[in-house]
Amino acid sequence: MDAVARTFTPIWRTRNGFQIRNLGNHKLLFIIDNKLDAERVLQNEPWSFDKHLIVFQCYNKDTVLEDYNVNEASLWVQVHNIPIGYMDRETTEEICSIVGKVVKTEGSKDSGGDSFIRVRVNVDGLRNQRTIQELTKFVWAQDPSVVFLAETWTDEARLKKLCDDLQLDEI
């Protein structure tokens, strides 16, 4: 936990710091006492540590640990190779809605570079077989040249199976 704290302290720059409690089973409780700092940390998701996605859920003292949904993550999705006439937010959101629920971000324009647009998407079902099936349909319907996969708590065997299911050559 010390390594996690050392990593995020200079990045998050919280006013009063933060505490971390190990809850076991790959779950940590981050305690940030300043509400604005906590909102900023959540707004800037996704976060990762040591190449593992960190999935945040707001803590409620009346909710038992097992009731938290850690199969949903907020990710930035970049969409490349859109024809110039369709390179707008509406088209990008329609494409990304296949992957998950598009999140409207404040002050967000058609952000990205000259050749892509990015939007924020809540991806649900990170461990769900149906999600893998939907991704498979999307991959083969769109015929992309590059596919980026992110999954929490994966191991080499699960990632290999996922790539086999999607009929991808390499992991």
VMD Tcl script that draws the C-alpha trace (Angstrom):
set ca {
  {0.00 0.00 0.00}
  {2.95 2.31 0.57}
  {3.87 2.04 -3.12}
  {0.30 2.96 -4.11}
  {0.37 5.99 -1.82}
  {3.80 7.09 -3.10}
  {2.57 6.79 -6.69}
  {-0.67 8.76 -6.32}
  {0.39 11.44 -3.81}
  {2.25 13.62 -6.36}
  {-0.31 12.93 -9.10}
  {-3.50 13.64 -7.15}
  {-2.03 16.53 -5.10}
  {-4.85 16.41 -2.52}
  {-4.95 19.28 -0.05}
  {-4.84 17.10 3.08}
  {-3.41 13.95 1.58}
  {-5.36 10.70 1.70}
  {-5.44 7.42 3.59}
  {-5.56 3.90 2.21}
  {-7.01 0.86 3.96}
  {-6.54 -2.66 2.67}
  {-9.94 -4.39 2.62}
  {-8.55 -7.66 1.26}
  {-9.36 -9.51 -1.97}
  {-7.70 -6.84 -4.18}
  {-9.84 -4.03 -2.69}
  {-8.57 -0.81 -1.16}
  {-10.47 1.98 0.51}
  {-9.12 5.44 -0.40}
  {-10.15 8.10 2.11}
  {-9.94 11.65 0.75}
  {-11.40 14.09 3.25}
  {-11.69 17.04 0.86}
  {-14.79 16.65 -1.33}
  {-13.38 18.76 -4.19}
  {-10.22 16.65 -4.28}
  {-12.24 13.43 -4.30}
  {-14.42 14.71 -7.17}
  {-11.31 15.72 -9.13}
  {-9.74 12.28 -8.68}
  {-12.96 10.60 -9.88}
  {-13.34 13.04 -12.79}
  {-9.86 12.19 -14.05}
  {-10.41 8.42 -14.19}
  {-9.26 5.96 -15.32}
  {-6.32 5.37 -12.98}
  {-4.01 2.41 -12.98}
  {-1.29 1.08 -10.76}
  {1.40 -1.35 -11.89}
  {-0.50 -1.94 -15.16}
  {-3.75 -2.79 -13.33}
  {-6.90 -0.75 -13.82}
  {-8.24 0.75 -10.61}
  {-12.04 0.80 -10.54}
  {-13.46 3.45 -8.20}
  {-16.83 3.40 -6.46}
  {-17.99 6.06 -4.01}
  {-18.04 4.68 -0.48}
  {-21.24 4.45 1.51}
  {-20.88 3.35 5.13}
  {-24.22 1.45 4.94}
  {-23.24 -0.69 1.93}
  {-21.52 -4.04 2.38}
  {-18.35 -4.60 0.39}
  {-19.86 -7.34 -1.80}
  {-22.55 -4.95 -3.10}
  {-20.09 -2.64 -4.86}
  {-19.97 -3.01 -8.65}
  {-16.34 -3.29 -9.66}
  {-17.20 -4.56 -13.14}
  {-17.74 -1.04 -14.48}
  {-15.05 1.45 -15.38}
  {-15.01 4.89 -16.92}
  {-12.58 4.96 -19.84}
  {-11.55 7.44 -22.50}
  {-12.07 5.95 -25.96}
  {-10.28 7.34 -28.99}
  {-11.92 6.80 -32.36}
  {-9.56 6.99 -35.32}
  {-9.99 6.89 -39.11}
  {-13.40 8.55 -39.20}
  {-14.13 10.12 -42.60}
  {-13.75 13.90 -42.35}
  {-17.45 14.54 -43.06}
  {-18.39 12.42 -40.02}
  {-15.64 13.56 -37.64}
  {-17.97 15.06 -35.04}
  {-19.04 14.32 -31.51}
  {-22.44 12.85 -32.48}
  {-20.89 10.21 -34.78}
  {-18.18 9.36 -32.25}
  {-20.73 8.95 -29.45}
  {-22.85 6.68 -31.64}
  {-19.82 4.48 -32.36}
  {-18.77 4.40 -28.70}
  {-22.27 3.60 -27.45}
  {-21.65 0.05 -28.70}
  {-18.92 -0.34 -26.06}
  {-20.81 1.28 -23.18}
  {-22.73 4.30 -21.94}
  {-21.30 7.56 -23.26}
  {-20.69 10.09 -20.48}
  {-21.33 13.74 -21.23}
  {-18.33 15.66 -19.92}
  {-18.54 19.31 -18.93}
  {-16.87 21.76 -21.28}
  {-16.05 18.91 -23.61}
  {-15.62 19.74 -27.27}
  {-14.70 17.43 -30.10}
  {-11.52 16.70 -28.21}
  {-8.63 14.82 -29.61}
  {-6.01 15.36 -32.23}
  {-6.21 16.03 -35.93}
  {-6.97 12.40 -36.73}
  {-9.20 11.22 -33.86}
  {-11.94 12.17 -31.42}
  {-12.14 10.93 -27.85}
  {-15.14 10.47 -25.59}
  {-15.64 9.12 -22.09}
  {-17.50 5.80 -21.86}
  {-18.71 3.78 -18.86}
  {-17.93 0.19 -19.76}
  {-20.01 -2.29 -17.78}
  {-19.46 -6.01 -17.61}
  {-15.67 -6.21 -17.60}
  {-15.97 -9.87 -16.58}
  {-19.18 -10.64 -18.46}
  {-19.20 -13.15 -21.33}
  {-21.92 -11.11 -23.12}
  {-19.58 -8.10 -23.18}
  {-16.96 -10.25 -24.91}
  {-19.56 -11.41 -27.44}
  {-20.65 -7.81 -28.14}
  {-17.01 -6.76 -28.55}
  {-16.52 -9.63 -31.00}
  {-19.48 -8.46 -33.11}
  {-18.20 -4.88 -33.00}
  {-14.64 -5.81 -33.95}
  {-15.65 -7.84 -36.97}
  {-18.40 -5.45 -38.12}
  {-16.10 -2.43 -38.05}
  {-12.91 -4.18 -39.22}
  {-10.57 -1.91 -37.25}
  {-6.85 -1.99 -37.86}
  {-6.09 -1.70 -34.13}
  {-8.08 -3.03 -31.18}
  {-7.28 -1.97 -27.62}
  {-8.52 -4.19 -24.81}
  {-8.42 -3.35 -21.13}
  {-9.57 -5.73 -18.45}
  {-9.19 -5.73 -14.70}
  {-7.64 -8.59 -12.76}
  {-6.73 -10.47 -15.90}
  {-4.13 -13.15 -16.16}
  {-2.27 -14.35 -19.24}
  {-4.57 -17.36 -19.80}
  {-7.78 -15.25 -19.64}
  {-6.31 -12.63 -21.96}
  {-5.25 -15.36 -24.44}
  {-8.79 -16.82 -24.34}
  {-10.29 -13.38 -24.93}
  {-8.01 -12.82 -27.94}
  {-8.89 -16.28 -29.27}
  {-12.62 -15.52 -28.84}
  {-12.13 -12.27 -30.77}
  {-9.95 -14.09 -33.32}
  {-7.04 -11.71 -32.83}
  {-3.59 -12.88 -33.87}
  {-1.45 -11.51 -31.04}
  {-1.86 -10.34 -27.47}
}
mol new
graphics top color blue
foreach p $ca { graphics top sphere $p radius 0.5 }
foreach p [lrange $ca 0 end-1] q [lrange $ca 1 end] { graphics top cylinder $p $q radius 0.2 }
display resetview
